[in-house]
Amino acid sequence: MIRIEIDALWGFRREDDAAPTRVMLDLLNEIRVSGKISDAAMRAGLSYRHAWNLIEKWSRFFGVPLVERKQGKGTSLTEFGGKLVWAGQRLQARLGPQLQNLSQELETEINQLLPHRPAIIRVHASHGFAVSKLREMLSREEDLGVDLRYVSNQNSLVSLAHGGCDLAGIHLPQGELRDRSIAAMKGLLKASVHRVVGLVTREMGLIVKRGNPLGIETPAHLLDPGVRFVNRDPDSGTRLLFDQFLAQHGLAGERINGYERVEFTHAAVAAYVASDMADVSFGVEAAARQFELDFVPLVTEDYFFVCRKQFLEAASMKRVLEVMRSEEFRTAISQLPGYRCKDAGVVKTIGEAFGPPLRGRSQGGMA
């Protein structure tokens, strides 16, 4: 099984430079976190001397220092060094899923040409930390390849309906907003054809700066013109949920400063807030904690997978269910802030998963 990884490299050049200057933003970020060049160098696999020489080289290139030493306080990034790191974080958060989609596409094509090609399970799912963790664990399985593509709720179900994937990942809010979200999937699920596999719940809410200096506690606070917001892209399930949440509270999105400003992943909006380009966003708690931000919970979501019932008999799917039900997976999910396993690997009918209100509908739709 061949694995493909695609990473973004940062290159800076002036007009007269023959080659770009490469900056190891991961090294700078380790200095930001640990406050020690020695620790950052060790994690990067560099000697202390080499790491320090690189930092001095980059500082000369930009004409400003990237780090500063304070007696008794270790080493910290300068304002400019910090901006470089946060720019890199935003790039990774924004492009990471897209690069993973591309690498997955190439990986699948190449592995299909190998003499001993593995079984491939095709997964189209809304982006989430639990899905990434599941893929990471499945990638260790011998003779099993996972073709994971990040798409929206609606697109994953459309793909499943047209045979474009084997598993479709969707997320639905608990509480009053649930029926409205289910209605958006009407016609894409059939009780006689599909089954639902449980996975996790996750906490959704407002991602704010550490200490919540603006005291943002409710969606109504977003209407303050002095509060800068960054939104999710219009095609995402999270954006749909946010708009439904606003409607539920009688709030108009166009009154929010930054409602039209969008990023494409939970991590990307969190990185936007962390780099002080916005004060607040709406997303998962795990993204807020990843960037050392605070979080105001608003709603809990259930994350499921949907598949055709005959696919449950495939050997590859049986192995996926084993991993979902394992203690290792449960432990891994427990370490994700705001996530917990809920019926992980448990198979249900459409009616069992989505409740009594859906029972009794025609076999052509959800029942």
ABEGO torsion letter per residue (X at the ends): XBBBBBBBBBBBBBAABABBBBBBAAAAAAAAAAGBAAAAAAAAGBBAAAAAAAAAAAAAAAGBBABBBBBGAEBBBBAAAAAAAAAAAAAAAAAAAAAAAAAAAAAAAAAAABABBBBBBBBBBBBBAAAAAAAAAAAABBGBBBBBBBBBAAAAAAAAAAGABABBBBBBBBEAAAAAAAAAABGABBAAABBBBBBBBBBBEBBBBBGGAAGBABAAAAABAABBBBBBBAABAAAAAAAAAAAAAGBBAAABBGAABBBABAAAAAAAAAAGABABBBBBAAAAAAAGBBBBBABBBBBBBBBBAAAAABAAAAAAAAAAABAAAAAAAAABBGBBBBGBGBBBBAAAAAEAAABGBBAABBX
